[in-house]
Amino acid sequence: MGDSNSSKNLVGIFDSGVGGLSVLREIRALLPSQPLLYFGDQAHVPYGKRQLSEIQDFSFSITRYLLEAGARLIVVACNTASAAALKALRLKFPDVPFVGMEPAVKPASRQTHNGVVGVLATPATFQGELYNTLVEKFARDVKILTSTLPGLVEEIENGRLDSPKTRSILEEAILPMMAQGADTFVLGCTHFPFVLPLIREIAGPQVNVIDPAPAIARRTQALLQERGWENPRAESAPLAFATSGDREKFAQITRNLLGIRSDPLKLSWDGMFLNAN
């Protein structure tokens, strides 16, 4: 995207796939004049089943790509990558501000009425040091129930937001937690807000569901403001997309999930390096 005025103070955003588009949606709503470059690593989705060291390596390479494209701030719009790599990214790129995802255990522990919270996330998120630190720090007096919802990320990646399989996966996770008293649910994967209407339908109005994406957008804005990088309100800034997966499939999903027409750049992995095709 270069250094033209149209890409001034570019924000780079990445995820294992299309889940981080839920974060991009909130950032775009809050910062319409900020140019955004989104990369979905669909060649490797889902990250949740992978080794933490492998996710770190992917994250390093994606960060280099985004920085070379002109990004000044990077949003790790993936709970799994944040759990596995955020600490290492900050050490490896000390001059780059990063915004990462973390399961909203702290607000959930404050908002629950009966002290039972359900956390929906991938296995790698639960294995990460970040999640365990949050639970230890903020949820000592709260009963935490967890579920990894096997197969849900893949359903969302394929645009099946209300399929019988998607509904079944969610019911198998949510209903047993509610039977144990859960009155607050944390969406610990950026893919999951895209099935929030279905989650609310299954759980009912009495259950509180926390989507962290709006808080991530506010944190992004605060870091841009601190550095004088928030662009003044004007006309909408450009949105650019790249994927390591199928371009047409990615474009179709951005249309379905966001109502945005995109022409994503296709990138390919060469070992641990990303190359434009």
N, C-alpha and C positions, 0 to 999 in steps of 0.2 A: 504493500500500500504506500510505501515511500514516506516522505516527509512533507507532502503537500498540505495545504490548509485543511483539506477534507479529512485528513487522517491525524490532525493535531491532537495530541494527548490520547492516543489510541489505548483502549483497554482490551487486553487479551483474555479470553475465557476458554477453558477447556474441560472436557469430561470424557469418560470412556465411550460415550455415545451421544444420544440426543437428550438425556436427562437434564443436562445443564442448561438446556433451552428454557427450563422453568426459572432458572436464575437470570438468564439473559432477558427474559420477558420482564422481570421486575426491575432490572437495571435500566432497561430501555424506557420503561414507564417513568422512572425517577430521573433519568439523565438522557433526555431525548437528543441533546446536542453533542453527546459523547460518541465518537466512532467506536464501533465494537468489532472485534474479530473473534469468531468462535471456531474452535476445532473440536470435532468429535472423532475419537479414536475407535471407529467402528470395526477396524480390523482386529481389535483386541477385546471388544466388548463381550461379556461383562468382566470388569476388573475384579469383582467380588470373589471370584474363585481362584484368583492368581496369588502367587507368592508376593510378599511385601517388597522384597528386593527387586522383583521384576517390575512392579508398579512404579517404584522409584526411578528405575532406568527409563521407563516410558515418559514419566513426568519431567525428567531432566531434558530429554530430547524435545518434547513438545514445548517446554519453556524456551529453549534455545530458538526454536522455530518462531515462536511468537515475538520474542525480543528482536530477532533479525527482521521480522515484518514491521517493526516499529512500535511494539507495545511498550508502554511505560509502567503500567500496573497490570498484574496478572491475577485473575480470579480462578482458583481451583474449584470449579463448579461440580465437584464430584466428592462425595463423602468418603469413598474408598481411597481415592488418591490423596485426599487431605489427611486421612488417618495414616496412610503408609508413607507419604512423601513430604508433607508440608514442612515439617521441622528440617528435613534434609535440604529442601529447596531454599529455605531461608539461609541456611549455612552456605550453600553452594553459590547462591546469587545474593550476597548481602546488601547490594545497593538497590535491589528490586523490591518494591512493596507487593506483598502477596495478601490476598484475602482467601481464606479457606473455609470449608464447611465444617461444622461440628454438630453432632446430634443435640437437639435443643433440650437436653436433660435439665439444665438449670431452670428455664422458664416452666418446664413441665412439672418439676418438683414444687414450684410455687403455686401453680394453677390447679393441681389435683385437689379434689375435695376429700377423697378417702385414702390418699396415700398409695395408690396403685397406678403405675404408668406403664404403658406398652411402647416399646421402641421397635420400629420397623426399619431394618437396615440389612446390609450385605455381610457375609461372614468376615471379610477383611476389615470392615469398620469395627466390628465387635472385638477383633483381635488386636486392634491398634492401641497404642499407648494413650492416645488422645481420649478415646471413649472411656477407658478405665479410669483415667485421671478425673474426667468429668463426673463419673458416678461416685468416685471416692470423695470428691470435693463437695458436690451439691446434692447427692441423693442418698446420703447415709440413712435418713429417716424415711425413705420411700422404698416401696417394693417395686423393683424393676422387672418387667416381663419382656422377653425379646423374641423376635421372629425374623428369619432371613428370607421368607417368601420366595422359595426356589421357583425360578421360571418367570417371575413377574417382570424383571428387567427386559428379558427377551420379548415378552408379549408387548411391552410398551415400545421397544425398538421397532417392532413390526406394525405399530399403529393400532394394535388391538386393545383399545382402552375399555371396552365394555363387552368383551367376548365372554362366553360361558367359562372358558378356562381362567381368564383374568378374575372373574367374579369368584370362581371356586378357590383360587389361590388366596384371595383376600379374605374370604369367609373362613377358610381353614386357619388363618392367622389371627383374625380379629375376634371372632366369636368365642374361642376358648379363653382369650385374655379378658374379654368382657365378663365371662362366666366367673373369672377369678377376681372381678371387681374393678378392672381398669376403666377409668373414666377420662383419661387423657392419653392421646397417642402422639408420638413423635415420628415425623417422617424423616428418617435418617438416610435417605438416598434421594438424589435430585430427580430421579425418574418418577418417584412416587406422587409428586403433586399433580401429575397429569391424570392420575386416577382418583384424585381427591373427591370429585362428585360421587364416584362409586363407593369410596370409603365412607363418606358421610351417609350415603343411602344404607349401607350395611350396618354401620354403627348407630345411626339414629341421632337426633338433635341433642340428646342429653350428653353426648360425648364430645370432648374438646379435641380437635386435631391441630397440631402445630406444624406449619410449613415455615422453614427457616429462610426461604428465599427473600422475602421482603427485608429481613434484618441484614442479609448479605448485601443487598442493594444499598441500604443505608450506610453500611460500613465502607463500601466502595466509594460512595459519595464523600464520606468524611475523610478518607485518605486522599482523595483527589483535591478536596478543599484545603487540607493541611499543606499540600505541596503547591498550591496555586495552579492545579491542572484541570479543575472543573471548567469546562467550556461554557461561555455565557449562553443563555437561552436564545436560540435562534431557530432556523429551520432544522429539520431532522438531519442528523449526521448519518453517514453511510453505515450499513451493516454488511459485514463480509463473513463468509462461511468457508470452512475447509473440512474435509473428511478423509480418513484413510480407508473408508468403505466404498460403497456404491453411491456414485454421485446422484443418480436419478432417484434412488430410494431415499437418500438424505433430503433431497429437494422436496419430494412428496411428503415426507414427514414434517418438514418445517411448514409446509402448507397446511397440513392437517392439524398440527399442534398449535401453531402460532398465527396461521392465516397470512404467512409471509411467503412471497415468491423469492426463491434464492437460486443462485447459480454457483454452487459450491466448487471450490478448487479441489481437485483430486490430488492427494499426497500418498506416497507409497513408502513403506518401511524398507530400508536397506540395512539389515542388522539393527542397530540402535539409532539410525539416522533417518530423518524424514526428507524426502525429495519430492518436489513438484513434478507431476507427469507432464 
